[in-house]
Amino acid sequence: PVKLFQQQLIDEGYLNEADIDRIEKELETEINQATDEAEAMPDPDPAKITDQLYAE
């Protein structure tokens, strides 16, 4: 579905291949930054795994 939508945007003149490439690179950078940030976070405390799981 994404590739079809990309092609539709190109066919209708809203974007060109360079725009698609730029957007894909920006998204890849954002995803990599978010992944690095998440992986750098400390592991959660196993003793608190059920905290806020149930309404009190």
N, C-alpha and C positions, 0 to 999 in steps of 0.2 A: 504493500500500500504506500509506503513512503517513497519508493522509487517512482511509482506511478504519479504521485502528487508532484514530485520534483519535475518529472517530465512535463506534466500539465502546466506547471509554472513557467517552464522554459518555452513550451509551445505557445503560450499566451503572452509571452514577452515580459513577464514580471521579473524573471531572473535569467541569468545566463550561467554557463558552466563554471565560470570563475566565481560567481556569487555562491553557487552550490559548494564549490571547493572551500571557499573562505568560511562559510557557515559550518561545514563539517569539521574544519580544523579548529574553529573556535569552540565547538561543542566538545571535541576530543580533549582540548586543553582544560575546559571546565570540568569534565568528567575525571580527568587524571588528577586535577587539583583536589577535587572532592574526595577521591579515593585515597590519595596520599594523606589528607587531613584525617579521614576516618581511621586509616591504618595506624596513624601516629597517636591516636587517643589510647589512654590506658584501658585495659580490659575491665569490664564491670565487676563489681564485688559479688561473688556468688551468693553471699549471705543475704544480699538484698534483691535477689532475682524475683521474688514475689511481691516486693514493695509496689504499691500502687496498681496491683493486679486486680484487686477486688475493691468495691466501694466499702467505705467504713461508715 
